[in-house]
């Protein structure tokens, strides 16, 4: 999207902040809680087990810093692509409230469970079961300005579609 947009946009997401964290704050190897972020095993509606990210006290501070940084960058006049895996309408509504004085265009990205599982394995670095857990949670109760089915569109096609719709917004 950055290359297709006529103006400059910074891409920012929680992963940017996780990459800045000291490794000892997080536990990505098993389900033991961590001060930062760790995995938690959860039962899914399809009867399987999924993996959900759990935020410890330091992880919550990092998430708050992410939100503050977004607001600071917007206040400084930057355009942003905010990349977040939100906890359904609860977290999306927090974002919308925090950014109520800014121009916000929301995009949901979705695909089938089969595609999620295949992509998770193909990437090789994803925790198996995390994408399916997100499938059942992230879009719950959320109304987006644009919804993209990534089973039907490639990454480049999806970016082009977002840019086309955004230009009319």
DOVEX-194284 format. One record per residue: residue in one letter; y negated, x negated, z negated of N, C-alpha, C in turn. Coordinates in steps of 0.05 Angstrom, whole numbers, padded with zeros to 5 digits, always signed. Example, Ala and Ser with C-alpha at 12.3 -4.5 7.8 and 13.67 -1.06 7.14 Angstrom:
A+00114-00264-00156+00090-00246-00156+00066-00264-00156;S+00045-00257-00142+00021-00273-00143-00001-00258-00157;
END
This chain:
X+00024-00016+00000+00000+00000+00000-00025-00017+00000;X-00025-00039-00015-00049-00056-00016-00057-00065+00011;X-00038-00072+00028-00045-00081+00055-00054-00059+00073;X-00047-00034+00067-00053-00012+00084-00080+00002+00076;X-00088-00001+00052-00113+00011+00042-00137-00004+00053;X-00158+00010+00060-00182-00003+00071-00197-00018+00050;X-00196-00009+00025-00210-00022+00003-00191-00040-00013;X-00201-00055-00031-00183-00072-00048-00173-00056-00072;X-00147-00059-00077-00134-00046-00099-00118-00066-00114;X-00120-00067-00140-00103-00083-00158-00078-00067-00164;X-00055-00079-00165-00031-00066-00173-00025-00075-00202;X-00022-00055-00219-00016-00062-00247+00005-00042-00258;X+00023-00054-00274+00044-00038-00286+00053-00050-00312;X+00069-00035-00327+00078-00044-00353+00094-00070-00350;X+00108-00073-00327+00123-00098-00323+00106-00123-00323;X+00081-00120-00315+00062-00143-00316+00059-00152-00345;X+00057-00133-00363+00054-00139-00391+00080-00149-00404;X+00102-00138-00396+00128-00147-00406+00132-00176-00398;X+00124-00183-00373+00127-00211-00364+00110-00230-00381;X+00088-00220-00393+00071-00237-00409+00081-00241-00437;X+00100-00223-00446+00110-00224-00473+00129-00247-00478;X+00129-00258-00502+00149-00278-00509+00177-00266-00507;X+00195-00280-00496+00223-00270-00493+00235-00260-00519;X+00228-00273-00541+00241-00266-00567+00233-00238-00576;X+00212-00226-00564+00203-00199-00573+00221-00177-00562;X+00235-00183-00540+00251-00163-00527+00281-00169-00529;X+00297-00148-00527+00326-00152-00526+00337-00136-00502;X+00342-00150-00481+00352-00137-00456+00382-00141-00453;X+00396-00152-00474+00424-00159-00471+00443-00139-00483;X+00435-00125-00504+00452-00104-00516+00434-00082-00527;X+00444-00066-00544+00428-00043-00554+00417-00047-00582;X+00416-00072-00591+00403-00077-00617+00373-00074-00614;X+00360-00060-00632+00331-00056-00630+00316-00082-00631;X+00292-00082-00618+00275-00106-00618+00247-00097-00625;X+00230-00116-00634+00202-00109-00639+00187-00101-00614;X+00196-00113-00591+00183-00107-00565+00198-00084-00552;X+00214-00090-00533+00229-00070-00518+00259-00077-00518;X+00276-00056-00518+00305-00060-00517+00317-00035-00505;X+00343-00037-00500+00357-00015-00488+00370+00003-00510;X+00371+00028-00504+00384+00047-00522+00403+00064-00505;X+00428+00066-00513+00447+00082-00499+00442+00112-00505;X+00441+00128-00484+00436+00157-00487+00456+00173-00470;X+00463+00197-00480+00479+00215-00465+00462+00229-00443;X+00473+00231-00419+00458+00243-00397+00469+00272-00392;X+00453+00289-00379+00461+00316-00373+00486+00317-00355;X+00491+00296-00339+00515+00296-00322+00540+00287-00336;X+00539+00284-00363+00562+00276-00379+00567+00246-00381;X+00551+00230-00366+00553+00201-00367+00535+00190-00388;X+00536+00164-00392+00518+00150-00410+00497+00134-00394;X+00473+00135-00402+00451+00120-00389+00438+00101-00409;X+00420+00085-00398+00406+00066-00415+00376+00072-00413;X+00364+00076-00437+00335+00082-00439+00321+00060-00453;X+00297+00053-00444+00281+00033-00457+00270+00044-00483;X+00274+00029-00504+00263+00035-00531+00240+00017-00537;X+00219+00028-00548+00195+00012-00555+00195+00007-00585;X+00195-00018-00594+00191-00024-00622+00161-00025-00628;X+00154-00033-00651+00125-00033-00659+00109-00051-00641;X+00119-00074-00634+00104-00092-00616+00103-00081-00588;X+00125-00069-00579+00125-00056-00553+00105-00034-00550;X+00101-00018-00572+00081+00003-00572+00053-00009-00570;X+00048-00032-00583+00022-00045-00581+00018-00056-00553;X+00039-00065-00540+00037-00075-00512+00030-00051-00494;X+00043-00029-00498+00038-00005-00481+00009+00004-00485;X-00001+00004-00510-00029+00011-00515-00048-00009-00501;X-00041-00035-00501-00057-00055-00487-00057-00050-00457;X-00035-00042-00446-00033-00035-00418-00053-00013-00411;X-00053+00008-00427-00071+00030-00422-00100+00021-00425;X-00107+00005-00445-00134-00005-00449-00143-00023-00426;X-00124-00039-00416-00130-00057-00394-00136-00041-00369;X-00121-00020-00364-00125-00003-00341-00153+00009-00343;X-00160+00019-00366-00187+00032-00369-00209+00011-00366;X-00205-00013-00376-00225-00034-00373-00229-00042-00344;X-00207-00045-00329-00209-00052-00301-00223-00030-00285;X-00217-00005-00291-00231+00017-00278-00261+00017-00285;X-00267+00013-00310-00295+00012-00319-00310-00011-00306;X-00296-00032-00298-00308-00055-00285-00311-00051-00255;X-00302-00027-00245-00306-00020-00217-00282-00027-00199;X-00259-00033-00210-00236-00039-00194-00221-00014-00186;X-00210-00014-00162-00191+00007-00154-00163-00002-00163;X-00147+00016-00172-00120+00009-00183-00098+00025-00171;X-00075+00012-00168-00050+00025-00164-00035+00021-00191;X-00032+00043-00206-00020+00041-00232+00010+00049-00229;X+00027+00030-00236+00056+00033-00233+00068+00037-00260;X+00077+00062-00265+00087+00068-00292+00111+00087-00289;X+00131+00082-00306+00154+00100-00308+00147+00117-00333;X+00135+00140-00328+00126+00156-00350+00148+00174-00362;X+00145+00181-00387+00164+00199-00401+00157+00228-00395;X+00160+00236-00370+00154+00263-00362+00125+00271-00366;X+00120+00297-00369+00093+00307-00371+00079+00297-00396;X+00093+00291-00417+00081+00281-00442+00064+00256-00436;X+00076+00236-00424+00061+00211-00418+00042+00214-00395;X+00049+00229-00375+00030+00234-00353+00005+00247-00363;X+00008+00266-00381-00016+00280-00392-00033+00261-00409;X-00020+00242-00422-00036+00221-00436-00053+00206-00417;X-00040+00196-00395-00055+00182-00374-00078+00199-00363;X-00072+00224-00356-00092+00241-00344-00116+00246-00364;X-00110+00248-00389-00131+00251-00409-00147+00226-00411;X-00134+00203-00412-00148+00177-00414-00166+00171-00390;X-00157+00182-00367-00171+00176-00342-00186+00200-00331;X-00192+00219-00349-00205+00244-00340-00232+00240-00327;X-00245+00218-00332-00271+00212-00320-00269+00195-00295;X-00244+00189-00286-00239+00173-00263-00226+00190-00241;X-00227+00181-00217-00213+00194-00195-00184+00186-00196;X-00166+00204-00199-00138+00198-00202-00122+00214-00181;X-00104+00201-00168-00086+00213-00149-00058+00205-00157;X-00042+00225-00165-00015+00220-00175+00006+00222-00154;X+00025+00203-00155+00047+00203-00135+00073+00200-00151;X+00092+00217-00144+00119+00215-00155+00137+00204-00134;X+00155+00186-00142+00175+00175-00124+00202+00184-00134;X+00218+00195-00116+00244+00205-00124+00265+00199-00102;X+00290+00200-00110+00312+00198-00091+00337+00209-00106;X+00359+00209-00092+00384+00220-00104+00395+00201-00124;X+00412+00211-00141+00426+00195-00161+00443+00174-00147;X+00456+00181-00125+00473+00162-00111+00456+00138-00101;X+00432+00144-00090+00415+00122-00081+00406+00105-00105;X+00399+00118-00127+00390+00103-00150+00412+00083-00159;X+00436+00093-00161+00458+00076-00170+00463+00054-00151;X+00462+00059-00125+00467+00038-00104+00445+00017-00106;X+00420+00026-00108+00397+00007-00110+00398-00010-00135;X+00406+00003-00157+00408-00012-00182+00429-00035-00180;X+00451-00029-00168+00472-00050-00164+00462-00071-00144;X+00450-00062-00122+00441-00081-00101+00420-00101-00112;X+00403-00091-00129+00382-00109-00140+00393-00131-00157;X+00415-00125-00171+00429-00146-00186+00417-00153-00213;X+00392-00145-00218+00379-00152-00243+00373-00127-00260;X+00380-00104-00250+00374-00079-00265+00397-00073-00284;X+00390-00061-00306+00410-00052-00326+00423-00027-00315;X+00449-00027-00311+00463-00005-00300+00460+00020-00318;X+00453+00042-00306+00450+00067-00321+00421+00073-00328;X+00403+00053-00323+00375+00058-00330+00361+00076-00310;X+00367+00073-00285+00353+00089-00265+00362+00118-00266;X+00387+00123-00272+00397+00151-00274+00385+00164-00298;X+00382+00149-00320+00369+00160-00344+00341+00169-00337;X+00327+00152-00322+00299+00158-00314+00299+00183-00295;X+00319+00185-00278+00321+00208-00260+00318+00235-00275;X+00331+00237-00297+00331+00261-00313+00306+00265-00330;X+00289+00245-00332+00267+00246-00351+00239+00244-00339;X+00235+00226-00320+00207+00219-00313+00192+00241-00299;X+00205+00258-00283+00190+00278-00269+00189+00305-00283;X+00202+00306-00307+00204+00332-00322+00176+00343-00328;X+00170+00366-00317+00145+00380-00323+00121+00369-00309;X+00124+00350-00291+00101+00337-00279+00095+00349-00251;X+00070+00355-00246+00061+00364-00220+00044+00342-00208;X+00054+00331-00186+00041+00308-00173+00023+00318-00151;X+00003+00301-00144-00013+00307-00120+00004+00303-00095;X+00024+00285-00097+00042+00279-00074+00069+00270-00085;X+00090+00282-00074+00117+00274-00081+00130+00261-00057;X+00142+00237-00061+00155+00222-00039+00185+00221-00044;X+00201+00228-00025+00230+00226-00026+00237+00199-00012;X+00245+00179-00028+00251+00153-00017+00279+00152-00004;X+00294+00174-00005+00318+00175+00011+00311+00180+00041;X+00287+00192+00045+00279+00199+00072+00259+00180+00084;X+00245+00165+00067+00224+00146+00077+00230+00118+00067;X+00225+00098+00084+00227+00070+00076+00203+00064+00058;X+00203+00041+00046+00181+00032+00029+00155+00033+00045;X+00155+00021+00070+00131+00021+00087+00123+00048+00095;X+00142+00066+00102+00135+00093+00110+00123+00109+00086;X+00134+00104+00062+00124+00117+00039+00095+00108+00033;X+00090+00082+00035+00063+00072+00031+00044+00084+00051;X+00052+00085+00076+00035+00096+00097+00029+00126+00091;X+00049+00141+00083+00045+00169+00076+00025+00172+00053;X+00028+00156+00032+00010+00157+00009-00018+00151+00018;X-00022+00130+00034-00049+00122+00044-00061+00145+00061;X-00045+00157+00078-00054+00179+00095-00065+00202+00079;X-00049+00210+00059-00056+00233+00042-00080+00226+00024;X-00080+00202+00014-00101+00192-00004-00128+00192+00011;X-00128+00185+00036-00153+00184+00052-00165+00212+00055;X-00149+00233+00053-00159+00261+00055-00166+00272+00028;X-00159+00259+00007-00162+00269-00020-00191+00268-00029;
END
